[in-house]
Amino acid sequence: MTRPSHSAPHASTARRITAVALAAGLTLGSGLAAQPAFAVGDGPNYGGNETINTSILSTYDELAAELQKQDAKQSAMELEVIGQTVKGRDIHLAKYISDPENPTILYLTQQHGNEQLTTEGALTFIKSLGSGKMKGVLDGVNILVLPMLNADGAMGDVDFSLEDYIASGDRHLTRYNANEVDLNRDHITKIEPETRALHENVLQAYDIDYMIDLHHQGSRSRADGELVSGSILYPTTPNVDAAVLDGSQRLGSIVYGAIEPTGWGHLGKYVGGTGENIGRNGIAVEYGISTLLFEMRGMADHENPGSVLGQKSNGYLIKQTVTTLEATARAIADGSVETADTTFWDTLTEQSWAGWPAE
């Protein structure tokens, strides 16, 4: 793919002055109502007393049913099964392709099964694409949403013990797939069925320009002296093409400009590796796709207390996902992503880990 270079400023880099509480009114297909959010930096950590309950999260079956419902309702949407997990669950791709000549973005969630609030946000975003809220956006951008790559890990249907995991509820959620493989370290060998489905039936099948890889990290990472609501990073392998890297950094500018001024969001720069077995790096090199990693704060379940986050924070983390997807879709559709100012990366503070590394 040929990618033009751009330099004119676009996104605001105004810093957050103070944090405010967000009362999120999102209602998801599973009946999960987003909880009132604490101000970023003060959201509940897990110290043994906070509620961590996986039963409020969408199950795989609930997600699949809602996707099928939206497919029936939305004329612009096409639902495709791109493959199956180790345990035989269908992997779904929601497609909005209005014009093959339009730029295309892929939103990928839940490579790690215990990182689910981005999936809840992606489902809300899919619903919004069928409403008047996003009217006209699909005229200028093709959108692919893969809302749950690792369904077995999300359901705790794996061939290893999860008895030390913290959350209560009807299931545990784990980072790994059923074979205890980290899918986000499988982008070179592509051994696992989930990874093969992503590469063969999405990345190789569609002409994709941008991708946001949505994850969760530990709950205690800080930047500028405050706990972050999330962190972002472009490809850091030295093999990435300069134009692809520029596109990644421009995509990050749109996300930063949408989240940082809200008052409830605070972003840091993720500290990630250069290995091309990681999706953010390998996909950028292999396919020439501009990729952005977004690590939301806190996981839904883990054996490490520093990784999970009290569910009162669910509201703003879901809202952060929806805001990210809507802002980037609009920016690609109207072309403003092409002139986004990337200079904020020069001063974006690298977060310091005080929890568990993710990606």
C-alpha positions as CSV (number, residue, x, y, z in Angstrom):
1,M,0.0,0.0,0.0
2,T,1.2,3.5,-0.7
3,R,0.9,6.0,2.1
4,P,1.4,9.7,1.8
5,S,3.4,11.7,4.3
6,H,1.6,14.4,6.3
7,S,2.8,17.1,8.7
8,A,0.1,19.7,9.4
9,P,-1.1,19.8,13.0
10,H,-4.6,18.6,13.9
11,A,-5.2,16.9,17.3
12,S,-5.2,18.9,20.5
13,T,-2.4,18.1,22.9
14,A,-4.0,19.9,25.8
15,R,-3.1,18.2,29.1
16,R,-5.7,17.2,31.6
17,I,-6.0,19.6,34.5
18,T,-8.2,17.8,36.9
19,A,-10.1,14.5,37.0
20,V,-13.8,14.3,37.3
21,A,-16.2,11.4,37.9
22,L,-18.0,10.0,34.8
23,A,-21.4,8.5,35.2
24,A,-21.6,6.2,32.2
25,G,-25.0,5.1,31.0
26,L,-23.9,2.5,28.5
27,T,-26.0,-0.7,28.4
28,L,-24.5,-3.7,26.6
29,G,-26.1,-6.6,24.8
30,S,-25.5,-8.9,27.8
31,G,-27.4,-6.6,30.1
32,L,-24.2,-5.3,31.6
33,A,-24.8,-1.7,32.7
34,A,-21.6,0.4,33.0
35,Q,-20.9,1.3,36.6
36,P,-20.5,4.9,37.7
37,A,-16.8,5.7,37.2
38,F,-14.4,7.1,39.7
39,A,-12.1,9.8,38.6
40,V,-9.1,8.4,36.8
41,G,-6.2,7.8,39.2
42,D,-8.7,7.1,42.1
43,G,-10.5,4.2,40.6
44,P,-10.8,1.2,43.0
45,N,-7.8,-1.1,43.1
46,Y,-8.0,-4.7,44.3
47,G,-6.9,-5.1,47.9
48,G,-9.0,-8.2,48.8
49,N,-12.3,-6.3,49.4
50,E,-13.5,-4.8,46.2
51,T,-16.0,-6.6,43.9
52,I,-14.5,-8.5,41.0
53,N,-17.2,-10.5,39.5
54,T,-17.1,-11.9,36.0
55,S,-20.8,-12.7,35.8
56,I,-21.5,-9.1,34.8
57,L,-19.4,-9.5,31.6
58,S,-20.9,-10.7,28.3
59,T,-20.5,-14.4,27.8
60,Y,-19.4,-15.7,24.4
61,D,-22.9,-16.9,23.6
62,E,-24.4,-13.5,24.6
63,L,-21.8,-11.7,22.4
64,A,-22.6,-14.0,19.4
65,A,-26.3,-13.6,19.9
66,E,-26.0,-9.8,20.0
67,L,-23.8,-9.8,16.9
68,Q,-26.4,-11.9,15.0
69,K,-29.1,-9.5,16.2
70,Q,-27.2,-6.5,14.9
71,D,-26.5,-8.2,11.6
72,A,-30.2,-8.7,11.1
73,K,-31.0,-5.1,12.0
74,Q,-28.2,-3.2,10.2
75,S,-28.2,-3.2,6.4
76,A,-24.6,-1.9,6.3
77,M,-23.3,-4.7,8.5
78,E,-22.2,-8.2,7.4
79,L,-21.2,-10.8,10.0
80,E,-18.6,-13.3,9.0
81,V,-17.2,-16.3,10.8
82,I,-13.5,-16.3,10.1
83,G,-12.6,-19.5,11.9
84,Q,-12.9,-21.5,15.1
85,T,-11.1,-21.5,18.5
86,V,-9.3,-24.5,19.9
87,K,-12.6,-25.5,21.6
88,G,-14.6,-25.0,18.4
89,R,-16.2,-21.6,19.1
90,D,-16.8,-19.5,16.0
91,I,-14.7,-16.3,15.7
92,H,-16.8,-13.4,14.4
93,L,-15.9,-10.4,12.3
94,A,-18.4,-7.5,11.9
95,K,-17.8,-5.9,8.6
96,Y,-18.9,-2.5,7.3
97,I,-17.5,-2.1,3.7
98,S,-19.3,0.6,1.8
99,D,-16.6,1.3,-0.8
100,P,-13.5,-0.8,-1.5
101,E,-11.6,2.4,-2.3
102,N,-12.2,3.8,1.2
103,P,-9.5,3.5,3.8
104,T,-10.1,0.5,6.1
105,I,-9.5,0.1,9.9
106,L,-9.6,-3.1,11.9
107,Y,-10.5,-3.0,15.6
108,L,-9.2,-6.1,17.4
109,T,-10.1,-7.0,20.9
110,Q,-9.5,-9.8,23.4
111,Q,-6.4,-11.5,22.1
112,H,-6.1,-12.1,25.8
113,G,-9.3,-13.6,27.3
114,N,-9.1,-11.7,30.6
115,E,-9.1,-8.3,28.9
116,Q,-12.8,-7.9,28.2
117,L,-14.0,-4.3,28.8
118,T,-12.7,-3.4,25.3
119,T,-14.9,-6.1,23.9
120,E,-17.9,-4.6,25.8
121,G,-17.0,-1.2,24.3
122,A,-16.6,-2.7,20.8
123,L,-20.1,-4.2,21.0
124,T,-21.5,-0.8,22.0
125,F,-19.6,0.7,19.0
126,I,-21.2,-1.8,16.7
127,K,-24.6,-0.8,18.0
128,S,-23.8,2.8,17.4
129,L,-22.9,2.2,13.8
130,G,-26.5,1.1,13.3
131,S,-27.8,4.3,14.8
132,G,-28.0,7.9,13.8
133,K,-25.1,8.7,16.1
134,M,-22.5,7.7,13.5
135,K,-24.6,8.9,10.5
136,G,-22.4,9.5,7.4
137,V,-19.2,8.0,8.9
138,L,-19.5,4.8,6.9
139,D,-19.5,6.7,3.6
140,G,-15.8,7.5,4.1
141,V,-14.3,4.5,5.9
142,N,-14.6,0.7,5.9
143,I,-14.7,-0.8,9.4
144,L,-13.8,-4.3,10.6
145,V,-14.5,-5.2,14.2
146,L,-13.2,-8.5,15.6
147,P,-14.6,-8.3,19.1
148,M,-13.4,-11.5,20.8
149,L,-10.5,-13.4,19.2
150,N,-9.8,-15.6,22.3
151,A,-13.3,-16.8,23.2
152,D,-11.9,-19.9,25.0
153,G,-9.8,-17.8,27.4
154,A,-12.7,-15.4,27.9
155,M,-14.9,-18.3,29.0
156,G,-12.2,-20.0,31.1
157,D,-12.7,-23.1,28.9
158,V,-9.0,-24.1,28.9
159,D,-6.9,-27.2,29.5
160,F,-5.0,-25.9,32.6
161,S,-6.0,-24.8,36.1
162,L,-7.3,-21.4,36.9
163,E,-7.9,-22.1,40.6
164,D,-5.6,-19.3,41.8
165,Y,-7.5,-16.6,39.8
166,I,-9.1,-13.9,41.9
167,A,-12.5,-13.0,40.4
168,S,-15.7,-14.5,41.6
169,G,-18.7,-15.2,39.3
170,D,-19.7,-17.9,36.9
171,R,-16.3,-18.3,35.3
172,H,-12.6,-17.3,35.3
173,L,-11.0,-15.4,32.4
174,T,-7.4,-16.0,31.4
175,R,-4.8,-14.4,29.2
176,Y,-4.1,-17.6,27.3
177,N,-6.1,-19.7,24.8
178,A,-7.1,-23.2,25.6
179,N,-3.6,-24.6,24.8
180,E,-2.1,-22.1,27.3
181,V,-0.6,-20.0,24.4
182,D,-0.4,-16.3,24.4
183,L,-1.9,-15.4,21.1
184,N,-0.1,-12.0,21.0
185,R,3.2,-13.9,20.9
186,D,2.1,-16.1,17.9
187,H,2.2,-13.6,15.0
188,I,5.3,-15.2,13.4
189,T,4.7,-18.9,13.9
190,K,0.9,-18.6,13.6
191,I,0.5,-22.0,15.2
192,E,-2.8,-21.5,17.1
193,P,-6.1,-21.7,15.2
194,E,-7.2,-18.2,16.4
195,T,-4.0,-16.6,15.1
196,R,-4.3,-18.4,11.8
197,A,-7.9,-17.3,11.4
198,L,-6.9,-13.7,12.0
199,H,-4.1,-13.7,9.5
200,E,-5.5,-15.9,6.8
201,N,-9.1,-14.7,6.8
202,V,-8.8,-11.0,7.9
203,L,-5.3,-9.6,7.5
204,Q,-4.6,-11.4,4.2
205,A,-8.2,-11.1,2.9
206,Y,-8.8,-7.4,3.3
207,D,-6.9,-4.3,2.3
208,I,-6.4,-2.8,5.7
209,D,-4.8,0.6,6.3
210,Y,-5.1,0.9,10.1
211,M,-5.5,-1.4,13.1
212,I,-6.0,-0.7,16.8
213,D,-5.1,-3.6,19.0
214,L,-7.1,-3.2,22.2
215,H,-5.7,-4.7,25.4
216,H,-5.7,-4.2,29.2
217,Q,-2.6,-3.9,31.4
218,G,-2.0,-3.9,35.2
219,S,-3.9,-1.5,37.4
220,R,-1.0,0.4,38.9
221,S,0.9,2.0,36.0
222,R,1.6,5.7,36.4
223,A,2.6,8.7,34.2
224,D,3.2,12.2,35.4
225,G,2.7,11.1,38.9
226,E,-0.8,9.8,38.3
227,L,-2.3,6.4,37.6
228,V,-3.1,6.1,33.9
229,S,-6.5,5.2,32.4
230,G,-4.5,3.6,29.6
231,S,-1.4,3.8,27.5
232,I,-0.6,3.8,23.8
233,L,2.3,2.8,21.5
234,Y,3.1,2.5,17.8
235,P,5.2,-0.3,16.3
236,T,8.7,-0.2,17.7
237,T,10.4,-2.8,15.5
238,P,13.2,-1.3,13.5
239,N,11.9,-3.1,10.4
240,V,8.7,-1.0,10.1
241,D,8.3,1.1,7.0
242,A,8.6,4.9,7.8
243,A,5.2,5.7,6.2
244,V,3.5,2.9,8.1
245,L,5.1,4.2,11.4
246,D,3.9,7.7,10.5
247,G,0.3,6.4,10.0
248,S,0.5,4.7,13.4
249,Q,1.6,7.8,15.1
250,R,-1.1,9.9,13.5
251,L,-3.7,7.3,14.6
252,G,-2.3,7.7,18.1
253,S,-2.7,11.4,17.9
254,I,-6.4,11.1,17.2
255,V,-6.8,8.8,20.2
256,Y,-4.8,11.1,22.5
257,G,-6.7,14.1,21.3
258,A,-10.0,12.4,22.0
259,I,-9.2,10.9,25.5
260,E,-6.7,13.3,27.2
261,P,-8.8,16.4,27.4
262,T,-11.9,14.7,28.8
263,G,-11.0,15.1,32.4
264,W,-11.6,11.4,33.1
265,G,-8.8,10.0,30.9
266,H,-5.1,10.1,31.4
267,L,-2.7,8.4,28.9
268,G,0.9,7.4,29.1
269,K,3.3,5.9,26.6
270,Y,3.4,2.2,26.8
271,V,6.8,0.5,27.3
272,G,6.7,-2.4,24.9
273,G,9.1,-4.8,23.1
274,T,10.4,-4.8,19.6
275,G,9.6,-8.5,18.8
276,E,7.6,-9.1,15.6
277,N,5.8,-12.0,17.3
278,I,3.7,-9.2,18.9
279,G,0.8,-8.1,16.8
280,R,1.5,-4.4,17.0
281,N,5.0,-5.0,15.4
282,G,4.6,-8.1,13.2
283,I,1.3,-7.0,11.5
284,A,2.8,-3.6,10.7
285,V,5.8,-5.2,9.1
286,E,4.2,-8.1,7.3
287,Y,1.1,-6.3,5.9
288,G,2.1,-2.6,5.9
289,I,-0.7,-1.8,8.3
290,S,-0.4,1.2,10.6
291,T,-1.0,-0.2,14.0
292,L,-1.7,1.3,17.4
293,L,-1.6,-0.6,20.7
294,F,-4.1,0.7,23.4
295,E,-3.6,-0.8,26.9
296,M,-6.6,0.1,29.1
297,R,-6.1,0.1,32.9
298,G,-6.8,-3.1,34.8
299,M,-7.9,-6.7,33.9
300,A,-11.1,-8.6,34.5
301,D,-9.4,-11.5,36.2
302,H,-5.9,-12.7,37.1
303,E,-4.0,-14.6,39.7
304,N,-1.9,-11.4,40.4
305,P,-3.8,-8.8,42.6
306,G,-1.8,-6.0,40.8
307,S,-3.5,-6.8,37.5
308,V,-7.2,-6.7,38.3
309,L,-9.3,-3.6,39.0
310,G,-12.5,-3.1,41.0
311,Q,-15.5,-3.1,38.7
312,K,-16.6,0.4,39.7
313,S,-14.1,1.4,37.1
314,N,-15.9,-0.5,34.3
315,G,-17.9,2.6,33.2
316,Y,-15.1,4.8,32.2
317,L,-13.0,2.0,30.7
318,I,-15.9,1.0,28.4
319,K,-16.5,4.7,27.6
320,Q,-12.7,5.1,26.8
321,T,-13.0,2.2,24.3
322,V,-16.1,3.6,22.6
323,T,-14.6,7.1,22.5
324,T,-11.4,5.7,20.9
325,L,-13.3,3.7,18.2
326,E,-15.7,6.5,17.4
327,A,-13.0,9.2,17.2
328,T,-10.7,7.2,15.0
329,A,-13.5,6.1,12.6
330,R,-14.6,9.7,12.2
331,A,-11.0,10.9,11.6
332,I,-10.4,8.4,8.9
333,A,-13.7,9.0,7.3
334,D,-13.3,12.8,7.1
335,G,-9.6,12.6,6.3
336,S,-8.4,14.5,9.4
337,V,-6.2,11.5,10.5
338,E,-4.0,12.4,7.5
339,T,-3.0,15.8,9.0
340,A,-3.0,14.7,12.7
341,D,-0.1,16.3,14.7
342,T,2.3,13.6,16.0
343,T,4.6,15.9,18.0
344,F,2.8,15.0,21.2
345,W,4.7,11.7,21.1
346,D,7.9,13.7,21.8
347,T,6.6,14.7,25.3
348,L,4.3,11.8,26.1
349,T,5.5,10.4,29.4
350,E,6.5,6.7,29.4
351,Q,4.4,5.0,32.1
352,S,6.2,3.3,34.9
353,W,5.1,-0.2,35.9
354,A,3.7,-0.8,39.3
355,G,1.6,-3.7,38.3
356,W,1.8,-6.5,35.8
357,P,3.0,-6.1,32.2
358,A,0.4,-6.9,29.6
359,E,0.4,-6.4,25.8
